[in-house]
């Protein structure tokens, strides 16, 4: 009976597997005449993960066409130049294109003051209590030596904190500068040096170039979202660029990840004021994912490498130098990706952060005990000012530690991505230039400002006249001319055709 049950189960499983294979679902069954081998295989449980690419069914888009149309409108909508200053005053990253005429010491856009409101209020209450007790109840004073020693330690700690934080900020800007530079080089090389074949194949080559340049833009946009712990693919500035790719992020698409979090007024106020208990885990979206998220920027680089392989196979890149430049560009993008993740994932060791914060707070809490004997009631505002100076450096160091977030002083990654998109559009706005087209133009004043004769006139002159013009151009830089007649007088050997 047991044997019959096993045999029947094996027959049913084989039939189901065969049916699934016939319908294009699942893996093909494996037939084996060895019964003992079958029994041994059934005793071992094997886990097989089938990605969507194993199925012949068409893959659905991460979002509907109507949502994609709305995303397109949002992407093409220009930035409003008349937006209210208060609308963007305390939200980040700060728009570097905005200009203000306020003096620097009166500016609030980018200031750390909102995060220091509660600490300064606490310091005001603390210094008021110490001063009142000292003047009305009992004298409370400490030796100046204690604060002198603590002041030296606090100075070293704040200097270390500020230096390390700005180094991370500068490293983040350096890596994004590398992304922008590499994107420019790679876009120019693809658009100019990848050959376009005649006929219908040429149309396919042009569309292939545009696809590759879209992937180049998609890399920077996906890198921005990845550095901000935003793992979804259906963002308005990203889905139209990579929605057609077979990626883990597409398989793990969850509309719930795109819903903006709902915060109560108390939580929003706490986040605005920098209360740590109100802060959310920045990796919470990654932890909520139900499927593997993969690594979207890295997967995009794989598709860029596939395009380079296609160009080499189809002989669209004649020069091995250009092939090497494209491969090196992909490697440079990968290096910028790795460096940016290093800046994000390796903050200042927690021991340093805790020690610096504790040392700073000990100093400002002890400060009223020294000031009260010298300044009486003036010790209260004096303590508040000293607390603002010290705590501002601590808060700035914490904010700059991760320069890829949404704080006011973080790097404007959205502006960098828009810059890359604009420059790619500029490169592709006209066909790849041909040397003979612009060189032989009559408006090509090859010896400007020495001569206003175009290329068509200079090509009919002798080599001696061309050499003389080159020499005269150098000599003319040392002279001052008021009009073209003096230029002609100075260089009588250069004859004009006019």
C-alpha positions, 0 to 999 in steps of 0.5 A: 500500500505504501509503495502504491501510494508513493508510485501514485504520487510520483506519477501525479507529480510527473504528470503535473510537471509535464503539463506545466512544461507543455503550457510554458510554466515551470521547469521541464520534467526529468525522466529517470528509469532508475527507481532507486535514484528517484527515491533518493531524489525525493528524499532531498528537498530542492528549492528552485527560484523561478524569476519572471523571465522563465515564463513566456507570459508578457511582463506587466508594467510596474504602473498603468499607462495612465499613471505613466502619463501623469508621471510624464506630465510631472517630469516635463513640468518646469520648476515654478520660478515664482514659488513662495520662499516659505514653501521651500524654506525649511525643506531640502535639499536647498535649491542652489539656483535661488538667490536671496539678498538677506545678509548671511547672518540673518538667513534662515534657509539652510540654518540649523536653528530649527533643530536647536529650538528645544535644546536652547529652551532647555538651556534657558530653563536650566541657566535660569534655575542655576542663576536664581538659586545662586542669587536667592538661595545659595551660591553655586560656583565652580573653578575656572580651571574645570571649564578651561580644561573642558573647553579645550576638549570640546574644541578638539571634539567639535573640530574633529566632528566638523572635519570628518562631516565635511570630508564625507560631504565633499566625498559625496560631491566628488562622486556625483561630479564623477557621475556627471563627468562620466555621463557626459563622456559616455553620451558624447562617445555613443552619439558621435562614434557609434556608427549609424548604418544606412536604411532601416538598420540606421533607424534601429541604430539611432533608437539603440543610441537613445535607449543607451543614453536613457539607461545612462540617465536612469543610472543617476536617477536610480543611484539617487533613490538607492542612496536615499533607501528608496527601493521601488521602481515606479517613481515618476522620474524613473519608471519611464526609463527602466520599466521595460528592463528585467530587474529584481526591483520590477519583480518586487514592485509593491504599490504600498512602497510608493504611498507617502507616509502619514504623519500626525501633527506631533510626529511632523513637528518632532521631525522638524524640530530634530527630536530623535524619538520622532525620527523614522528608520530610513531603511524601513521601506527596504525592510518592508519589501516582500521580495528580493530588491536586487541592486537597480543601479548595478543592473542598469550598468549590466544593460549598458555593458550589453549595449557595448557588447552589441555595438562590438558584435555589430561592428558599430564601433570601429575603433578599439579605443572607443570600445575601451573608453565606453568600458572604462566609463562603465567602470567609472560609474561603478566606482562612483556607485561604490564610493557613494555607498561607502559614504552612506554606509560608513558613518562616524563610529557611534562611540565618537558621536556619543562621546562628542555629544556628551562632552558638549552637553557636559560643558554647556550644563556646567557653564552657568555655574562659572558665568553666574558669579561674574555676570549675575542675571546676564549669565542666562543669555550668555549661557544660551548663546554659548549653547547655540554656538557649541550645539550648532556644530554638533548638529551640522556635523550630524546633518552633513554626515549623510549628504544624500538625504532630504535635509536642507544642507544635503546635496541637491541630487535632483538638480544633478539628475536634471542637469544630466538629463538636460545635457543628454538632450542637448547632445542628442538634439542634433545629429552627430556633427560631420567635420566637413560640414562645419569646417568648410562653412563660409562662416568659419573665420579660421583666423578670427579676430585677425581676419574675417575671411572664411574658410572658403577664401583661405583655402584658395591662398598659399601655404606661405600666406597661411603660415604668415597669418599664424605668425602675425596672429601671435605678434598682433596679441602684443599690439593694440588696434583701434580698427581693422585698418590698422590691422591691415596696415600692420600685416600688409602681406594678408590680402583681403578678397573684398 
